[in-house]
Amino acid sequence: MAARDRYSRKLECAKCGHTGFAEVSETDNRRAPSRDFKIDEMPRGFSTERPSPDPRKHMMKCRCGSVFRFEQDTVYAPGGEPRR
């Protein structure tokens, strides 16, 4: 079984300002056809609207009803930047 990269990502709703950190993982095999993206722990007040194995297409929903992309321009938790 392949190892997985794990990192934290700050989620921030542009509509109401609600924030939280999601714990996520994806395959560390850069040659794989898919990043096999998964949210391991979701912060309170957020949910998945449209899941996707690609974080650029994974859509989140805030408790206020706003829908946004998981991977957006935002701030990372200290030490939580993904490896590229």
C-alpha positions as CSV (number, residue, x, y, z in Angstrom):
1,M,0.0,0.0,0.0
2,A,1.3,3.4,-0.9
3,A,2.0,6.0,1.7
4,R,-0.1,9.1,1.9
5,D,0.8,12.8,2.3
6,R,-1.1,14.4,5.2
7,Y,-1.6,18.1,5.8
8,S,-3.9,20.7,7.4
9,R,-5.8,23.2,5.3
10,K,-7.6,26.3,6.5
11,L,-11.2,26.5,5.3
12,E,-12.6,30.0,5.3
13,C,-16.1,31.0,4.2
14,A,-16.1,34.2,2.1
15,K,-19.7,34.9,2.9
16,C,-19.8,34.6,6.7
17,G,-16.1,34.4,7.7
18,H,-16.4,31.0,9.5
19,T,-13.1,29.2,9.6
20,G,-11.6,25.9,10.6
21,F,-8.8,23.5,9.7
22,A,-9.4,20.3,7.8
23,E,-7.1,17.4,8.1
24,V,-6.6,15.8,4.6
25,S,-4.5,13.2,2.9
26,E,-3.6,12.3,-0.7
27,T,-1.4,9.7,-2.4
28,D,2.3,10.5,-2.4
29,N,2.8,8.8,-5.7
30,R,3.1,11.7,-8.2
31,R,2.8,9.3,-11.1
32,A,-0.6,8.0,-10.1
33,P,-3.5,8.9,-12.4
34,S,-5.4,10.5,-9.4
35,R,-4.3,12.3,-6.3
36,D,-6.8,10.1,-4.3
37,F,-7.7,13.2,-2.1
38,K,-9.6,12.5,1.1
39,I,-10.7,14.7,4.0
40,D,-9.8,12.7,7.2
41,E,-11.2,15.2,9.7
42,M,-13.7,18.0,8.9
43,P,-14.0,21.1,11.1
44,R,-17.4,21.8,12.7
45,G,-19.7,23.9,10.5
46,F,-18.4,22.6,7.2
47,S,-19.5,19.7,5.1
48,T,-18.8,18.2,1.6
49,E,-21.1,19.4,-1.1
50,R,-19.6,17.6,-4.1
51,P,-16.8,15.1,-3.3
52,S,-14.0,14.6,-5.8
53,P,-10.6,12.7,-5.6
54,D,-9.1,16.0,-7.0
55,P,-8.9,18.9,-4.3
56,R,-9.3,21.5,-7.1
57,K,-12.8,20.0,-7.8
58,H,-13.9,19.1,-4.3
59,M,-16.7,21.4,-3.2
60,M,-17.3,22.4,0.4
61,K,-20.4,23.8,2.1
62,C,-20.4,26.2,5.1
63,R,-23.1,26.2,7.7
64,C,-24.4,29.5,6.2
65,G,-25.1,27.7,2.9
66,S,-22.2,29.1,0.9
67,V,-20.5,26.6,-1.4
68,F,-16.8,27.0,-2.4
69,R,-13.8,25.0,-3.7
70,F,-11.7,23.1,-1.1
71,E,-8.5,24.3,-2.8
72,Q,-8.7,28.0,-2.9
73,D,-6.4,30.9,-2.1
74,T,-6.2,30.8,1.6
75,V,-3.8,30.7,4.6
76,Y,-2.3,27.4,5.8
77,A,-1.8,26.3,9.4
78,P,1.8,26.7,10.6
79,G,3.7,23.7,9.2
80,G,0.6,22.6,7.3
81,E,1.7,23.5,3.8
82,P,1.3,20.7,1.3
83,R,4.5,19.3,-0.2
84,R,4.8,19.9,-4.0
